[in-house]
Amino acid sequence: MPPPTPALGDLFLLVYVLLSTTFPPPGSDLRFAGTPKLADTHSKKRIELGAVGLFLAGSFLCGLAGEFGPLPVLGDGMNQLIAFRAVQGLGGAGLFAMAFIVIADLFPPRERGTYQGFVGATFGIASVLGPVVGGFLTDHGGGLVPGIAGWRWVFYVNVPFGAVALWFILRRMPALEPRARGGGLDYLGAALLLAGLVPLVLGLQLDKQAHPWTAPETLALFAGSVLALALFAVRSLRVDSPVLDLRLFQVRGYRRNCAWRRCYNPCPSLPVSSFLYGSSPYVFQRRVPRLTSPAF
């Protein structure tokens, strides 16, 4: 995204534009983990509508970043874009998680793999075509509407497609009320997970020429991350409805799945990402109550 840089501000802040979508507060992993907890206690249709609404609002605001000059609290255009990308990322994470949750509610286990495959294929196609279309809009979209820079259309283009999705969800999607009210979201556990992941990512992303690995501020971030994640693990083992159920590590197949996924999908928040993506075959198939079964 080179064109936004001269229009909005500092080149060195551009990395945070990308990072804020993949890891905004409360963190990409935490967002992914929190959505199923909400789905246990609320209508999945309402959660889906909220996720689409957040994604569209974030997309529209990203397109407007810097149009009206510096804003109170948010500051200049680049800082606005970072904040609005975080909003967009919150909605996007909810959409990604809800795709699998809704499939688990609508279809029996033997059919879920087919529809999960459709989601994976769509994600793969979008990963290939998205950068191409985005680059085309960035370079040539400025002529679509006079006065609107081409890079802004990378965000505006989500709005009409999202409007169609909203209409389809409102008209066609069943309410999918929870079958039984589970425990609420563990807010303390969520806060500890946030306090552990954010310093970890910030410590890894700091400019190591200005902040070397052995610098006090870098070591303090890593130490705080380790302490918060340790407290989170203790908390998760003591509450009835944790954000992440660590009992899944009792499942041998799950542990192997986590290990294999780390081989080709490294991530700064490696332990939690391993947990979330490794647990998907179990969580979405609703096998958690059978963790002690010999079949696993």
C-alpha positions as CSV (number, residue, x, y, z in Angstrom):
1,M,0.0,0.0,0.0
2,P,2.6,2.7,-1.0
3,P,0.1,5.3,-2.2
4,P,-1.5,5.9,1.3
5,T,1.8,6.7,2.8
6,P,2.5,10.2,1.2
7,A,-1.3,11.0,1.6
8,L,-1.6,10.0,5.3
9,G,1.8,10.2,6.9
10,D,4.7,8.2,8.3
11,L,6.0,5.3,6.2
12,F,7.2,3.5,9.4
13,L,3.6,3.4,10.7
14,L,2.5,1.4,7.6
15,V,3.5,-1.9,9.3
16,Y,0.9,-1.1,12.0
17,V,-1.8,-0.7,9.4
18,L,-1.2,-4.3,8.5
19,L,-0.6,-5.5,12.0
20,S,-3.8,-3.8,13.4
21,T,-6.0,-6.0,11.2
22,T,-4.3,-9.3,12.0
23,F,-3.7,-8.4,15.7
24,P,-5.9,-5.6,17.0
25,P,-7.0,-5.5,20.6
26,P,-8.2,-7.8,21.9
27,G,-5.9,-9.7,19.6
28,S,-6.7,-11.9,16.6
29,D,-6.5,-15.1,18.5
30,L,-8.7,-13.7,21.3
31,R,-11.2,-12.5,18.8
32,F,-11.3,-15.9,17.3
33,A,-11.7,-17.6,20.7
34,G,-14.3,-15.1,22.0
35,T,-16.8,-15.5,19.1
36,P,-17.7,-19.2,19.9
37,K,-18.2,-18.2,23.5
38,L,-20.7,-15.6,22.4
39,A,-22.4,-18.1,20.1
40,D,-23.0,-20.3,23.1
41,T,-25.2,-17.7,24.7
42,H,-26.6,-15.6,21.8
43,S,-28.4,-16.0,18.5
44,K,-25.8,-16.9,15.9
45,K,-27.7,-14.8,13.4
46,R,-27.4,-11.7,15.5
47,I,-23.7,-12.3,16.0
48,E,-23.2,-12.8,12.2
49,L,-25.0,-9.5,11.6
50,G,-22.9,-7.8,14.1
51,A,-19.7,-9.2,12.6
52,V,-20.7,-8.1,9.1
53,G,-21.7,-4.7,10.4
54,L,-18.3,-4.2,12.1
55,F,-16.4,-5.3,9.0
56,L,-18.4,-2.9,6.8
57,A,-18.1,0.0,9.2
58,G,-14.4,-0.5,9.5
59,S,-14.0,-0.8,5.7
60,F,-15.9,2.5,5.2
61,L,-14.0,4.3,7.9
62,C,-10.7,3.1,6.4
63,G,-11.7,4.6,3.1
64,L,-12.4,7.9,4.9
65,A,-9.1,7.9,6.8
66,G,-7.4,11.3,6.6
67,E,-10.2,12.9,4.4
68,F,-11.1,15.4,7.1
69,G,-7.6,16.1,8.5
70,P,-6.4,15.3,12.0
71,L,-9.2,14.2,14.4
72,P,-9.3,14.4,18.2
73,V,-7.8,11.4,20.0
74,L,-7.1,9.5,16.7
75,G,-4.7,12.1,15.3
76,D,-3.6,12.2,11.6
77,G,-4.7,10.0,8.7
78,M,-2.3,7.2,9.3
79,N,-3.3,6.7,12.9
80,Q,-6.9,6.8,11.8
81,L,-6.2,4.1,9.3
82,I,-4.5,2.0,11.9
83,A,-7.5,2.3,14.3
84,F,-10.1,1.7,11.6
85,R,-8.3,-1.3,10.3
86,A,-8.5,-2.7,13.9
87,V,-12.3,-2.3,13.7
88,Q,-12.3,-4.0,10.3
89,G,-10.2,-6.9,11.7
90,L,-12.6,-7.4,14.6
91,G,-15.5,-7.9,12.2
92,G,-13.4,-10.1,9.9
93,A,-12.4,-12.4,12.7
94,G,-16.0,-12.8,13.7
95,L,-17.0,-13.7,10.1
96,F,-14.2,-16.3,9.8
97,A,-15.1,-18.0,13.1
98,M,-18.9,-17.8,12.5
99,A,-18.5,-19.5,9.1
100,F,-17.5,-22.7,10.8
101,I,-19.8,-22.4,13.8
102,V,-22.9,-21.9,11.5
103,I,-21.8,-24.9,9.5
104,A,-21.7,-27.0,12.6
105,D,-25.2,-26.0,13.5
106,L,-26.8,-26.4,10.1
107,F,-25.3,-29.7,8.9
108,P,-24.7,-33.1,10.4
109,P,-21.1,-34.2,11.0
110,R,-20.7,-36.3,7.8
111,E,-21.7,-33.3,5.7
112,R,-19.7,-30.6,7.5
113,G,-16.4,-31.4,5.8
114,T,-17.9,-30.6,2.4
115,Y,-19.1,-27.1,3.4
116,Q,-15.9,-26.4,5.3
117,G,-14.1,-27.3,2.1
118,F,-16.1,-24.6,0.3
119,V,-15.0,-22.1,2.9
120,G,-11.4,-23.1,2.5
121,A,-11.6,-22.9,-1.3
122,T,-13.2,-19.5,-1.1
123,F,-10.4,-18.3,1.2
124,G,-7.8,-19.7,-1.2
125,I,-9.3,-18.0,-4.3
126,A,-9.6,-14.7,-2.4
127,S,-6.0,-15.0,-1.2
128,V,-4.9,-15.2,-4.9
129,L,-7.3,-12.7,-6.4
130,G,-7.4,-10.2,-3.6
131,P,-3.9,-8.7,-4.0
132,V,-4.3,-8.5,-7.7
133,V,-7.7,-6.7,-7.5
134,G,-6.4,-4.5,-4.7
135,G,-3.3,-3.5,-6.7
136,F,-5.4,-2.7,-9.7
137,L,-7.7,-0.5,-7.7
138,T,-4.8,1.2,-6.0
139,D,-3.1,2.0,-9.3
140,H,-6.1,2.7,-11.5
141,G,-9.1,3.3,-9.2
142,G,-8.5,7.0,-8.9
143,G,-10.5,7.6,-12.1
144,L,-13.7,5.9,-10.8
145,V,-14.9,8.9,-8.9
146,P,-13.0,12.2,-9.2
147,G,-11.3,13.3,-6.0
148,I,-11.2,9.8,-4.4
149,A,-7.8,8.2,-4.4
150,G,-7.5,4.8,-5.9
151,W,-6.2,3.1,-2.7
152,R,-9.5,4.1,-0.9
153,W,-11.4,1.8,-3.2
154,V,-9.6,-1.2,-1.7
155,F,-11.8,-0.5,1.3
156,Y,-14.9,0.9,-0.3
157,V,-15.3,-2.1,-2.6
158,N,-16.3,-4.2,0.5
159,V,-19.4,-2.1,1.0
160,P,-21.6,-3.3,-1.9
161,F,-20.7,-6.9,-1.4
162,G,-21.3,-6.6,2.3
163,A,-24.7,-5.1,1.7
164,V,-25.6,-8.1,-0.4
165,A,-24.4,-10.4,2.4
166,L,-26.5,-8.5,5.0
167,W,-29.6,-8.8,2.9
168,F,-29.0,-12.6,2.5
169,I,-28.4,-13.1,6.2
170,L,-31.5,-11.1,7.1
171,R,-33.8,-12.9,4.6
172,R,-32.4,-16.4,4.6
173,M,-30.4,-17.3,7.7
174,P,-32.3,-18.9,10.6
175,A,-31.9,-17.4,14.0
176,L,-29.9,-20.4,15.4
177,E,-30.6,-19.8,19.0
178,P,-28.3,-21.6,21.5
179,R,-29.5,-25.0,22.5
180,A,-28.4,-24.5,26.1
181,R,-27.1,-21.5,27.9
182,G,-23.5,-22.1,28.7
183,G,-21.2,-20.1,31.0
184,G,-20.5,-16.5,30.1
185,L,-17.3,-15.2,28.7
186,D,-14.4,-15.3,31.2
187,Y,-13.5,-11.6,31.1
188,L,-10.6,-11.9,33.5
189,G,-9.2,-14.7,31.4
190,A,-9.7,-12.7,28.2
191,A,-7.9,-9.7,29.8
192,L,-4.9,-11.9,30.9
193,L,-4.7,-13.4,27.3
194,L,-4.7,-9.8,25.9
195,A,-2.1,-8.8,28.4
196,G,0.1,-11.7,27.3
197,L,-0.3,-11.5,23.6
198,V,0.0,-7.8,23.0
199,P,3.4,-7.3,24.6
200,L,4.7,-10.4,22.9
201,V,3.8,-9.1,19.4
202,L,5.0,-5.6,20.2
203,G,8.3,-7.0,21.5
204,L,8.8,-8.9,18.2
205,Q,7.8,-6.0,16.1
206,L,10.0,-3.3,17.7
207,D,12.8,-1.9,15.5
208,K,15.7,-3.9,16.8
209,Q,18.2,-1.2,15.8
210,A,16.6,1.2,18.2
211,H,15.4,-1.4,20.7
212,P,17.8,-4.4,20.6
213,W,16.7,-7.8,21.9
214,T,18.7,-7.2,25.1
215,A,17.3,-3.7,25.7
216,P,15.4,-3.3,29.0
217,E,12.1,-2.3,27.3
218,T,12.2,-5.4,25.0
219,L,13.0,-7.8,27.8
220,A,10.3,-6.1,30.0
221,L,7.7,-6.8,27.2
222,F,8.7,-10.4,26.9
223,A,8.8,-10.9,30.7
224,G,5.3,-9.3,31.1
225,S,4.0,-11.5,28.3
226,V,5.3,-14.7,30.0
227,L,3.9,-13.7,33.3
228,A,0.4,-12.8,31.9
229,L,0.2,-16.0,29.9
230,A,1.2,-18.1,32.9
231,L,-1.6,-16.5,34.9
232,F,-3.9,-17.0,32.0
233,A,-3.1,-20.8,32.0
234,V,-3.7,-21.0,35.7
235,R,-7.0,-19.1,35.3
236,S,-8.2,-21.3,32.4
237,L,-7.6,-24.5,34.5
238,R,-9.7,-23.2,37.4
239,V,-12.8,-21.8,35.8
240,D,-15.8,-23.7,34.4
241,S,-16.0,-21.8,31.2
242,P,-12.5,-20.6,30.1
243,V,-11.8,-18.6,27.0
244,L,-9.6,-21.5,25.8
245,D,-10.2,-24.9,27.2
246,L,-6.7,-26.3,27.9
247,R,-8.2,-29.8,28.5
248,L,-7.9,-30.2,24.7
249,F,-4.2,-31.0,25.2
250,Q,-5.3,-34.3,26.7
251,V,-6.3,-35.4,23.2
252,R,-3.4,-37.1,21.4
253,G,-4.7,-36.3,18.0
254,Y,-5.2,-32.7,18.9
255,R,-1.6,-32.4,20.1
256,R,-0.3,-33.8,16.8
257,N,-2.5,-31.5,14.8
258,C,-1.1,-28.5,16.7
259,A,2.5,-29.6,16.1
260,W,2.0,-30.2,12.3
261,R,0.2,-26.9,11.9
262,R,3.1,-25.0,13.5
263,C,5.4,-26.5,10.8
264,Y,3.8,-24.6,8.0
265,N,2.1,-21.7,9.8
266,P,4.5,-19.9,12.1
267,C,2.9,-17.0,14.0
268,P,4.1,-14.5,16.7
269,S,1.3,-15.7,19.0
270,L,2.4,-19.3,18.3
271,P,1.0,-21.2,21.3
272,V,-2.5,-19.7,21.1
273,S,-2.7,-19.9,17.3
274,S,-1.7,-23.6,17.6
275,F,-4.5,-24.0,20.2
276,L,-7.2,-22.4,18.0
277,Y,-6.4,-23.8,14.6
278,G,-5.5,-27.2,16.1
279,S,-8.7,-27.4,18.0
280,S,-11.0,-26.6,15.1
281,P,-11.8,-30.3,14.2
282,Y,-12.8,-30.9,17.8
283,V,-14.5,-27.6,18.8
284,F,-16.6,-27.3,15.6
285,Q,-17.6,-31.0,15.7
286,R,-18.6,-30.4,19.4
287,R,-16.4,-33.2,20.7
288,V,-15.2,-31.3,23.8
289,P,-17.4,-33.2,26.2
290,R,-15.8,-36.5,25.0
291,L,-12.2,-35.5,25.7
292,T,-11.6,-38.5,27.9
293,S,-13.0,-41.0,25.4
294,P,-10.5,-43.8,24.3
295,A,-11.6,-43.1,20.7
296,F,-9.5,-39.9,20.8
